[in-house]
Amino acid sequence: MAVPPSPPTDGDTPPAEPGGRTQAWVMSAVACTVLAMSLMGGNDEPSDNAGPPPSTRSAVSAPPAGQPASKHLPRSRPLRLLIPKISVDAPFTDLSIGPSGQLEPPPAGDTNLVGWHAEGASPGETGTAIIAGHVDTTTSAAVFVRLGELEKGDIFHVDRADGRRATFEVDDVETFDKDDFPDERVYGDSAQAEVRLITCAGDYDRSVRDYTDNLVVFAHLR
């Protein structure tokens, strides 16, 4: 695995979080080819924003015989993430794979901003949509500071450019050690319309200027 990027800090000083605990967002790093393959998803329906070329988007398997096709929406750019339980109401920015082969984080200067992997599935589209956000910055708490409060059955929404609101139900909330991050489980393609909400968790390791864990919320389209 590639070496993960350093979190946004001033020198070796970790960002401050209310209550004295320190965290910053950083996604588990994976090699460019693995990440690019595992994040691709969705269908080829007409959309209001272009997805990656068809040759780079992984195929989604059909449901077993006798089972109905999964519920999904056509591709559309997400505009706003709303999680009522933890008071999140944030706009989206596009995220892409950087030169290091890792998904680049949202800009650290805006504490109320989430990013989505714009070359993968859009939220509500068949496949696994990836949404990431900072838990805090060098100056204050950020958009996903309360993400760990979500539980199975909680509801959140994504407002989309096509005027539709995609509603998701939380299936699970888990924390993973970055040294044992389940890439395929988190990023792998799906025959359903699913979302992963990702931020950092665990302790800040000054020796590597990074955090020990990632928090992942697994959810499906209702």
C-alpha positions, -999 to +999 in steps of 0.1 A: +000+000+000+011+035-007+021+058+021-010+079+031-008+117+028-002+138+059-033+154+075-036+191+072-016+204+101+007+232+110+040+215+113+036+186+137+007+201+157-025+180+153-057+199+147-077+208+178-111+193+185-135+205+213-129+186+245-091+182+238-093+152+215-075+156+182-085+142+148-082+151+111-097+135+080-076+112+059-087+083+038-071+049+038-044+049+011-045+023-017-025+018-049-039+039-078-049+009-099-067-008-070-085+023-059-095+032-095-109-002-101-127-006-068-143+029-068-158+027-103-195+019-104-229+030-116-248+026-148-246+043-182-280+061-180-281+097-193-270+123-167-266+159-160-229+155-153-205+133-172-190+102-155-158+084-163-154+068-198-174+035-200-141+015-203-131+026-168-164+019-150-167-016-136-196-038-145-224-043-121-237-079-119-274-086-125-295-098-096-301-135-093-329-151-113-363-145-097-352-114-078-363-079-087-338-054-100-324-031-072-338+003-066-317+030-080-317+065-096-300+077-128-266+094-125-267+130-112-243+152-095-249+155-057-254+191-044-260+188-007-257+163+021-283+164+049-279+143+080-306+155+104-295+135+134-261+151+136-271+185+121-252+182+088-263+204+059-233+207+036-225+213-001-204+189-022-172+193-040-157+169-065-128+147-055-104+129-078-075+105-076-043+125-072-008+119-085+000+098-055-027+073-064-049+083-034-083+100-033-076+137-026-094+152+005-118+181+004-101+215+009-092+219+046-102+256+048-139+250+046-152+231+077-187+227+062-179+208+030-180+172+019-165+156-012-175+128-035-155+106-058-167+122-090-155+094-113-173+068-093-210+062-087-231+092-078-252+089-046-284+070-056-269+055-087-263+017-088-228+011-073-208+023-043-208+061-039-179+075-018-185+106+003-157+120+025-153+149+049-130+163+076-138+156+112-119+187+122-092+211+110-063+230+127-088+255+140-121+239+147-145+210+144-156+202+109-186+186+091-181+150+101-172+156+138-203+138+149-204+111+122-197+084+148-231+091+165-249+075+135-265+041+141-281+013+121-315+026+108-307+063+108-316+083+078-298+108+057-304+125+023-285+137-007-301+165-028-291+161-065-288+183-095-317+165-112-340+178-085-344+145-067-336+138-031-320+104-025-327+090+009-303+065+025-306+042+055-276+034+076-267-003+077-236-002+098-210+021+114-175+007+118-140+019+127-110+003+110-073+004+117-056+020+087-031-008+086-059-033+082-084-014+062-108-036+042-105-019+008-128-043-011-155-042+015-155-004+016-148+006-020-159-025-038-186-022-064-222-032-056-253-043-075-273-020-052-273+018-048-250+022-017-231+050-001-200+051+022-195+081+044-158+082+055-138+103+079-109+097+103-109+083+138-086+070+165-055+086+179-031+110+163+003+095+157+029+123+158+056+101+144+038+097+110+016+128+113-015+107+107-044+092+125-047+055+133-082+047+121-110+054+096-147+056+105-170+043+078-208+045+076-224+019+053-258+028+039-282+019+011-308+038-010-343+035+005 
